Amino acid sequence: MREVREAFRRFWPLTRGDRGWLLAIIACVVVSALAETASILLFAQLTDNALKAGSLAAFWGPAGAWLTVAVLGAIVGYLGNSLATWTAERFVLRLRAGVFRHVQDLPPHFFQKHRQGDLVERLTGDVEAIEQMVVSGVVGTVSAAFSAVFYAAAAFWLRWDLALVTFVLAPLFLLAARRFSGRIKEASRDERVADGAITSVVEESLGNIVLTQAYNRQADEAKRLDREARAWMRASVRGARLSEMYEQFVEVVETLCVLTVIGLGVWEISADRMTLGQLLAFAAFVGYLYPPVRNLGQLGLTLTAATAGAQRLGEILDARPSVADPDDPVSAWPVRGWVGFHGVTFRYPDASRDSLDDVHFTAAPGELVIVTGPSGAGKSTLSKLLTRFYDPSAGAITLDGVPLTRLPLDFLREHIALLPQETLILNGTIRDNIGCGRPGASDAEIERVARSAAAHDFITALPEGYDTLIAPGTAALSGGQLKRLTIARAMLRSAPVLVLDEPTAGLDSVAARQVVQPLRHLMSTRTTLMITHDLSLAPDADRVLVVDDGRLVEAGTHAELVARGGVYARLAGPMPGALGAPGAPDDTLTLRW
Ligand SMILES: Nc1ncnc2c1ncn2[C@@H]1O[C@H](COP(=O)(O)OP(=O)(O)OP(=O)(O)O)[C@@H](O)[C@H]1O
């Protein structure tokens, strides 16, 4: 019960704006119940006056009234049900949008901890389960409670003594619901978890299809899916079995009640204390009473099953973004591009050691700063802090002297463009993929940056040119071509600070050169922080920073660091043209760790 209260406290506020509609739906239910009652009483009247007496004259009046009531009931029923569906779907829409917005602001480590398929299930199945509880549940409970009280009152009004005897059996329904609810909830939770696992396995397998085929892992992947599918099957069958058991038990209790009514009725009629019409009406009221009572019992089950979904969604909503917009933001100014790291120390959430330790450096507008160092040294972490995916544990990062924590996130990310290590492609046309660098950019601007990024020629060679559809993982373009699209995207953003994380990773030297040339153009006008193992640009850089084990161990120009003969000199190795150095095939030196 505490869980249900908790779930309501969290999700009920989302019905704001629809509560008037909820009342309207309940009003429709009340009118429907009234119409039903009137029909039953008219039926009793017909039985006693027309049927038993065989009088056609006594037929027309009640028959006309019954038809009118039935039509009215049908119209109100239709309105109520349509409104209920509309309101429920609006709730789902709002809840899903809210959770999705929240998820989009969560930090990278959240997505490393949760499998994608599981998140998909939470945003679909669990969202619907909560609707079942919050909207349909509330409307259903109020309606069922009202109908139950209403029909019970009608039965009492007709024959209170008979009603009393019949209702003695009612607690059996609630007992059954209580007995089954815990187990049904457990099965429902297992089913949702298994659902998420299946989606995850399918998604991961299809995403990794090359690995699966190249290493003949088809059977292993099939086994993985089979394991999750069996878990789902077990939970699903268990859930269905429990629900069915509950249904059948209730059915038997209902039959018991009906037989009690008929038995008592026969006795009363034989003693001339009741007419046949009254007995039929009484039996009808008791019969109408069962569905709402049954629904009330079942609502308990729906509630408990839905709390499983509410808990899973609650876990997501409780995850906090690692950064937030400042309460007192600095107002916008024309950013020049001074970047400063001042004693920056950082530890990832849940990590046991610092990934960056007391890092100091500054970069001036127009400067190219290369950050290099061994794998795992903390280079990409620098870029995540500069684009504020996380805030430093100690120290501060500044843009034009203003701490990043004082800037609205939108403003920050408008002025610091990130070209991440992975080539990130959107599902859409090539134009969309470049254009998303600056929403609202004209076709001419998109084409201009594509030319600067050396992408225009291969784009126009495609049959559909800029309208070619591409998607993550399925694009019929090479790695280097895709990279150039992302460079064009970054160029379009025209941010004064550019953070490039391994822009040439995974490309051969020819492709790397094709990528680097437009990058040089892009970098000439902005502050650029380039994280790379590829030192081909190092001689051109204004400064090279060497990071090792989270610390900034060396800083200077390429020539200074080579001359110093320290870590960088060892990493860079002999340079072309140096005495005894093997000549590079061209003037681009590509050294890798
Ligand atoms: N989400 C995370 N949670 C905990 N530790 C992390 C996380 N991401 C990175 N790390 C750790 O932080 C350290 C620095 O990682 P980072 O990705 O910055 O290295 P890098 O220098 O960019 O490496 P590479 O050159 O291989 O890309 C590593 O020891 C890594 O294990």
The ligand as a Tripos MOL2 file, in Angstrom:
@<TRIPOS>MOLECULE
LIG
   31    33     1     0     0
SMALL
NO_CHARGES

@<TRIPOS>ATOM
      1 N1         32.2570    6.6160  -16.7390 N.pl3     1 LIG1
      2 C1         33.4060    6.3370  -16.1060 C.ar      1 LIG1
      3 N2         33.3780    5.8700  -14.8460 N.ar      1 LIG1
      4 C2         34.5140    5.6090  -14.1770 C.ar      1 LIG1
      5 N3         35.7590    5.7670  -14.6980 N.ar      1 LIG1
      6 C3         35.8460    6.2210  -15.9470 C.ar      1 LIG1
      7 C4         34.6880    6.5210  -16.7420 C.ar      1 LIG1
      8 N4         35.0980    6.9470  -17.9500 N.ar      1 LIG1
      9 C5         36.4500    6.9180  -17.9180 C.ar      1 LIG1
     10 N5         36.9050    6.4750  -16.7350 N.ar      1 LIG1
     11 C6         38.3060    6.3070  -16.3110 C.3       1 LIG1
     12 O1         38.9300    7.5750  -16.3450 O.3       1 LIG1
     13 C7         40.2500    7.4380  -16.8350 C.3       1 LIG1
     14 C8         40.4920    8.4180  -17.9760 C.3       1 LIG1
     15 O2         39.6470    8.0520  -19.0750 O.3       1 LIG1
     16 P1         39.6650    8.8560  -20.4400 P.3       1 LIG1
     17 O3         38.5750    8.3250  -21.2630 O.co2     1 LIG1
     18 O4         39.6660   10.3200  -20.1420 O.co2     1 LIG1
     19 O5         41.0820    8.4320  -21.0360 O.3       1 LIG1
     20 P2         41.7560    8.8410  -22.4090 P.3       1 LIG1
     21 O6         43.0760    9.4420  -22.0640 O.co2     1 LIG1
     22 O7         40.8430    9.6680  -23.2310 O.co2     1 LIG1
     23 O8         41.9320    7.4130  -23.0750 O.3       1 LIG1
     24 P3         41.9280    6.9830  -24.6350 P.3       1 LIG1
     25 O9         43.1380    7.5940  -25.2380 O.co2     1 LIG1
     26 O10        42.0330    5.5160  -24.5740 O.co2     1 LIG1
     27 O11        40.6450    7.4910  -25.2180 O.co2     1 LIG1
     28 C9         40.4390    5.9900  -17.2340 C.3       1 LIG1
     29 O12        41.1730    5.3560  -16.2180 O.3       1 LIG1
     30 C10        39.0410    5.4250  -17.2980 C.3       1 LIG1
     31 O13        39.0210    4.1030  -16.8600 O.3       1 LIG1
@<TRIPOS>BOND
     1     1     2 1
     2     2     3 ar
     3     2     7 ar
     4     3     4 ar
     5     4     5 ar
     6     5     6 ar
     7     6     7 ar
     8     6    10 ar
     9     7     8 ar
    10     8     9 ar
    11     9    10 ar
    12    10    11 1
    13    11    12 1
    14    11    30 1
    15    12    13 1
    16    13    14 1
    17    13    28 1
    18    14    15 1
    19    15    16 1
    20    16    17 2
    21    16    18 1
    22    16    19 1
    23    19    20 1
    24    20    21 2
    25    20    22 1
    26    20    23 1
    27    23    24 1
    28    24    25 2
    29    24    26 1
    30    24    27 1
    31    28    29 1
    32    28    30 1
    33    30    31 1
@<TRIPOS>SUBSTRUCTURE
     1 LIG1         1 GROUP 0 **** ****
